[in-house]
Amino acid sequence: MKHILVIDDNTEIRQVLKEMLEMEEYQVSLAEDGAKALALCDDTSFDLIITDICMPGKSGLEVIEELRKRSADQKIIAISGGPGTANAGGWTIYDEMLETAGTSGADKTLAKPFDRTAILETISELIAT
């Protein structure tokens, strides 16, 4: 059974992802912030990590950078979103953060809200490689 770590400071998002992934027969661990997630990674190997970008304390970007230092092979999906504020280029701050996550080492990025099909297809693609 593939083991996935979900990192998000929003309890509701963590629970929805946990339930959805467990229905797909994944083992799921949860962390509400980056520091707790990295501590879990010290003791457990995960097939995939899904991390929010905007979290108090250690951000998702910091988590991605630390995970990349530990292992170039760790599969990572960065998620972020919200109402945001458009800048002169028409992007929101969340778009910019997701782009930064991609250049910082996330294998894939998804903007919230994403649908069930998008997250499951992205997970399948990464775990299969």
N, C-alpha and C positions, 0 to 999 in steps of 0.2 A: 504494500500500500504506500503510495507516494505521500510524503509529509510536507505540508505547506505552513509557513508562518505568515500570519496576517498582522500587520502593524498599523494601527490607526487610533488616534485619540478619541474618536467618536464611537461610543459603545454600540450604538445602533448599527453602524456600518460593520463593525467587527462581528456582531452577532449574525447579521444577514449573510455576510460572506461565509462565516463558519457553517451555518445551516445549509446554505446552497452547496458548498464544497463537500460537506459530509454526505449530502444526498448523492453526490457524484462519486462517492467512495474514496475520498481523500481523507487522510488524517490531518487535523487542523490544530495548530497551536496559536494562541493569541498574545499580543503585547500591546499595551496602550501608549507606549512611548519608545523612543529610540534606544534609550539606555537599557530598559528592560529587555528589548529585543536583542541587543548585542550580548547581554548576559545569557539569554537563552541560547544564542548561537555558540557560546563558549562550551556548552554542555551537550548540544544536540545538532545533528546534521539535518539540514532541510533540503528537499529537492527543489523547492521554489520559495521565494520570499516576495510577498506583496507588501509594499510600504507606502503609506501616505507621505506626502512631502511636507505639508505644513502641520507641525506638531510642536507643542511646548517642549522646552528642554532641548534634547538632541533631535534635530530635524531629520526628515527622510533623506535629504541630500547628504547629511553627515553619516547616516547609516549606510547609504550606498557606497560612499567613499571608503568607510571602514571595512565593509564587506569585501570590496574590491582589493583592499590591501591584504585581506586574509585569504581570498581565493578568487582567481580570475574566472573560475568556472561556475561560481554560484549564479543560479538563474534568479533574476530580479525583475519584478514589475513595479513601476512607480505609478501611483494614482494621486490625483489632486483635482480640485474643482470647487466651484462655488460661483456666486454672482460676479465676483471680480470687478475690476475697473479697467475699462478699455484704455489703452495708451494711444499715442499718435499713429502707430502702425496698425491699429485695429485689434491687436491681441489683448488678452487679459493677462494679469499677473500670473494666473494659473497656467496659461499656455507657456509663458516664459519659464516658469519653474519646471514644467514637464520637459521642455526642450533642454534645460540645464541638467535635469535628471538623466536624460538620454546621453548627453555628452559626458556625464560623471560616471556612467557605468551601468545604468539600468538597461536591461535587454529590450524591454518594451515599456511604453507609457500609455496610460488610459486616462482620459478626462472624465471626472465625475459630472453628472451621473452617467454610468455606463450600463448597458443591459446585460442580462444573464448570458446571452449568446456571445457577446464580445469578450467578456472575461473568461468564459469557459474555453473558447477557441484560442485565446491568447495563452492560457495555461497549457492546453494540450499541445500547442505548437512548441512552447519552450521545454516542456517536460519530455517531449519526443526527441529533442535534439541532444 
